[in-house]
């Protein structure tokens, strides 16, 4: 398998041009194999499932909690769905021409990239000043939760802590999409200097050929990685045990029962008020 592609500049020098699109098929294959492996594990393994009696007892012990608990504000959900839409446009416009679907994709691609970059900038500001910024991050404090989750997945009934507002898988995915998405966005904005667009004058000589080559490689690697990440995200979003999270991203709220079953009230404190 080739990982990089090479070409020649007008002076006959060999230059790096892009990532090899063999990696696209590798990422697609890896994503699909992950789906098959995880689904098989969930069917065949002895992972511990929630006990309805335990959740009943928790509900009786917490009658002060509202029946419906807000998990995502409207603006947080709007960002998520704008990001999702632009991500799909970016992936389709980037990779459909690679597999032989020919259309005028460049304009759609850079417009979607601008919209995604603007949404990311908004989200950074919104999350920093208006949301619980640290609730989505992982660190040494999460090691006990990780150990407990692994033991439960192996079928053992252990008393370790449940998740806070965001399960460990959500936080790990957030970290991955942060690195990949930001790298793709920044490299894409730099690459716009070589694209004919109405915002500023095209300047293909902004950087040396070698620097342009590595910029294209970096952008391509991030794009290929996003294929696998999006496959995993969609898969977990439609799994039955995770669908309560998906519904909360659609409607903003989750039930008190789902909150008590999947989250630790000591780590995600909810105000005992009624849903507005």
C-alpha distance (Angstrom), angle and dihedral (degrees) to the residues before:
residue distance angle dihedral
X1 . . .
X2 3.81 . .
X3 3.80 117.2 .
X4 3.80 100.5 -173.8
X5 3.80 136.6 34.4
X6 3.79 125.1 -143.4
X7 3.79 135.3 -160.4
X8 3.80 141.3 167.0
X9 3.78 129.0 -98.1
X10 3.86 122.4 -138.7
X11 3.82 89.6 -85.0
X12 3.79 92.9 56.8
X13 3.80 95.4 -107.1
X14 3.80 119.1 144.1
X15 3.80 109.7 -115.7
X16 3.78 136.4 178.0
X17 3.81 110.0 -107.2
X18 3.80 111.0 172.1
X19 3.76 148.8 -34.5
X20 3.79 116.0 -72.3
X21 3.80 112.5 -101.4
X22 3.80 89.1 -137.5
X23 3.80 82.3 86.8
X24 3.82 89.9 63.9
X25 3.78 91.3 62.7
X26 3.81 90.6 44.1
X27 3.81 91.2 53.0
X28 3.80 92.0 46.0
X29 3.79 91.5 49.0
X30 3.82 92.6 46.8
X31 3.80 91.3 49.8
X32 3.80 93.3 50.7
X33 3.82 92.4 45.3
X34 3.80 89.2 51.7
X35 3.80 89.7 54.0
X36 3.79 92.2 50.9
X37 3.81 93.4 45.3
X38 3.79 95.4 47.4
X39 3.80 94.5 44.2
X40 3.82 90.1 49.6
X41 3.78 91.0 49.1
X42 3.80 92.4 50.6
X43 3.81 90.7 51.3
X44 3.80 98.2 43.8
X45 3.81 105.0 30.1
X46 3.78 130.6 91.1
X47 3.80 95.1 -124.6
X48 3.78 111.5 155.7
X49 3.78 116.6 -103.4
X50 3.78 124.2 -153.9
X51 3.78 118.0 -86.5
X52 3.84 110.6 -129.0
X53 3.81 90.7 -151.4
X54 3.80 90.7 58.0
X55 3.78 91.5 51.7
X56 3.83 90.9 46.8
X57 3.80 89.1 55.0
X58 3.80 91.4 49.0
X59 3.81 90.9 51.3
X60 3.79 91.5 51.2
X61 3.80 90.0 49.0
X62 3.81 93.5 51.0
X63 3.81 107.2 44.8
X64 3.81 90.7 144.6
X65 3.80 92.3 71.1
X66 3.81 117.0 97.6
X67 3.79 117.1 -106.7
X68 3.81 90.0 -121.6
X69 3.81 119.7 38.0
X70 3.80 123.4 -160.2
X71 3.79 112.3 -122.4
X72 3.80 102.4 164.8
X73 3.80 129.6 25.4
X74 3.79 119.9 -133.7
X75 3.81 92.4 -104.5
X76 3.81 92.1 50.0
X77 3.80 90.0 51.7
X78 3.79 91.8 46.0
X79 3.80 90.3 54.6
X80 3.80 91.3 49.1
X81 3.80 94.5 52.5
X82 3.81 93.8 42.7
X83 3.79 88.4 51.6
X84 3.82 91.1 47.2
X85 3.81 93.1 50.2
X86 3.80 94.5 47.0
X87 3.80 91.1 45.0
X88 3.79 91.9 56.1
X89 3.81 91.4 46.4
X90 3.80 90.0 50.5
X91 3.80 93.8 48.7
X92 3.80 94.5 45.1
X93 3.80 94.1 46.6
X94 3.81 91.4 45.7
X95 3.79 100.2 46.4
X96 3.80 108.5 25.6
X97 3.83 90.9 73.4
X98 3.82 88.0 50.5
X99 3.81 91.1 58.6
X100 3.80 92.8 46.2
X101 3.83 105.6 -89.0
X102 3.79 103.5 131.5
X103 3.81 121.9 -156.8
X104 3.81 139.9 125.9
X105 3.79 95.1 -78.4
X106 3.81 105.2 153.5
X107 3.80 97.6 80.3
X108 3.80 93.0 46.8
X109 3.79 89.7 48.2
X110 3.78 98.8 53.3
X111 3.83 92.8 41.3
X112 3.80 90.6 53.0
X113 3.81 88.7 46.2
X114 3.80 91.5 53.9
X115 3.79 91.3 49.2
X116 3.80 91.7 48.6
X117 3.80 92.1 48.3
X118 3.81 90.8 50.6
X119 3.81 90.3 48.7
X120 3.81 90.8 50.8
X121 3.81 91.9 50.9
X122 3.80 89.9 49.7
X123 3.81 91.3 48.2
X124 3.80 93.1 51.4
X125 3.81 90.5 53.6
X126 3.82 93.6 42.3
X127 3.81 94.3 47.5
X128 3.79 93.4 44.8
X129 3.80 99.1 49.8
X130 3.81 107.2 20.1
X131 3.82 107.6 30.6
X132 3.80 135.8 51.6
X133 3.81 94.0 -82.7
X134 3.82 98.5 -169.5
X135 3.80 97.1 46.6
X136 3.82 92.6 83.7
X137 3.81 97.6 48.7
X138 3.80 128.3 91.1
X139 3.78 128.8 -141.1
X140 3.82 144.6 142.0
X141 3.81 89.8 -58.7
X142 3.81 88.4 69.6
X143 3.81 96.2 59.1
X144 3.86 93.7 94.0
X145 3.81 89.8 51.3
X146 3.79 91.1 48.6
X147 3.81 92.2 50.6
X148 3.80 92.1 47.7
X149 3.80 92.3 48.7
X150 3.80 91.7 50.8
X151 3.81 91.7 50.1
X152 3.80 91.5 49.3
X153 3.80 90.2 49.6
X154 3.81 87.2 55.5
X155 3.79 90.0 55.4
X156 3.80 99.8 -100.7
X157 3.80 123.4 135.3
X158 3.81 102.5 -132.8
X159 3.82 127.6 165.9
X160 3.81 97.4 -133.2
X161 3.80 121.3 138.7
X162 3.77 123.2 -77.7
X163 3.78 122.9 -133.7
X164 3.77 125.9 -73.1
X165 3.79 117.3 -134.8
X166 3.80 92.0 -45.6
X167 3.83 122.7 41.2
X168 3.77 117.0 -125.9
X169 3.81 92.1 -104.9
X170 3.81 90.6 55.6
X171 3.78 91.6 51.3
X172 3.80 94.0 47.8
X173 3.80 90.3 49.1
X174 3.80 90.5 48.4
X175 3.80 89.8 54.5
X176 3.80 92.0 49.7
X177 3.82 94.3 46.7
X178 3.82 89.6 46.0
X179 3.81 92.8 57.2
X180 3.81 96.1 39.6
X181 3.81 96.9 39.3
X182 3.79 96.4 46.5
X183 3.80 92.2 46.4
X184 3.80 91.1 49.9
X185 3.81 91.8 46.9
X186 3.81 95.7 48.6
X187 3.81 94.2 44.8
X188 3.81 89.6 45.5
X189 3.79 92.1 53.2
X190 3.81 89.6 51.7
X191 3.82 90.7 48.9
X192 3.80 90.3 56.2
X193 3.80 86.6 77.9
X194 3.81 86.3 75.7
X195 3.82 95.9 46.3
X196 3.80 125.7 88.2
X197 3.79 104.8 -120.8
X198 3.83 135.9 141.5
X199 3.81 97.7 -113.0
X200 3.79 101.3 77.0
X201 3.79 140.7 -14.4
X202 3.77 116.5 -72.7
X203 3.82 112.7 -112.6
X204 3.83 114.4 -179.9
X205 3.81 89.4 172.2
X206 3.78 94.4 63.4
X207 3.81 90.2 107.8
X208 3.79 137.3 18.2
X209 3.81 119.5 -89.7
X210 3.80 92.5 -106.3
X211 3.81 91.9 51.6
X212 3.79 91.4 48.4
X213 3.80 89.2 50.1
X214 3.79 93.8 54.1
X215 3.82 90.4 44.9
X216 3.80 90.2 55.5
X217 3.81 91.1 45.5
X218 3.80 91.6 50.5
X219 3.81 91.6 48.4
X220 3.79 91.6 46.9
X221 3.81 94.3 49.1
X222 3.80 90.4 50.8
X223 3.80 90.7 48.6
X224 3.81 91.7 51.4
X225 3.82 90.3 47.4
X226 3.81 89.7 52.1
X227 3.81 89.7 58.9
X228 3.80 90.9 62.7
X229 3.81 93.6 40.1
X230 3.81 92.9 51.8
X231 3.81 91.7 48.4
X232 3.81 90.1 52.5
X233 3.80 92.3 45.8
X234 3.80 94.6 51.5
X235 3.80 90.8 45.3
X236 3.80 94.5 53.9
X237 3.81 91.4 42.2
X238 3.81 91.2 62.3
X239 3.81 98.3 39.9
X240 3.84 110.0 114.4
X241 3.81 95.3 -125.8
X242 3.82 91.2 50.8
X243 3.78 99.0 39.8
X244 3.81 92.9 96.0
X245 3.82 86.5 67.9
X246 3.80 91.5 50.6
X247 3.81 91.4 50.6
X248 3.78 90.3 51.3
X249 3.80 89.1 54.1
X250 3.81 88.5 52.8
X251 3.80 99.9 43.2
X252 3.80 104.0 16.6
X253 3.80 97.1 -123.3
X254 3.78 140.1 83.8
X255 3.78 128.9 -164.7
X256 3.78 123.4 -98.6
X257 3.80 88.4 -118.0
X258 3.81 93.1 55.9
X259 3.79 89.7 46.8
X260 3.79 93.3 53.2
X261 3.80 93.9 41.9
X262 3.79 97.7 50.7
X263 3.80 107.0 22.6
X264 3.79 138.5 58.6
X265 3.83 110.6 -124.1
X266 3.80 89.0 -153.0
X267 3.83 90.4 58.9
X268 3.82 97.4 38.6
X269 3.77 109.6 35.5
X270 3.80 116.0 -159.0
X271 3.77 122.9 -162.9
X272 3.84 111.0 -117.3
X273 3.78 94.0 -124.0
X274 3.75 133.9 118.4
X275 3.75 122.5 -95.5
X276 3.78 110.6 -92.4
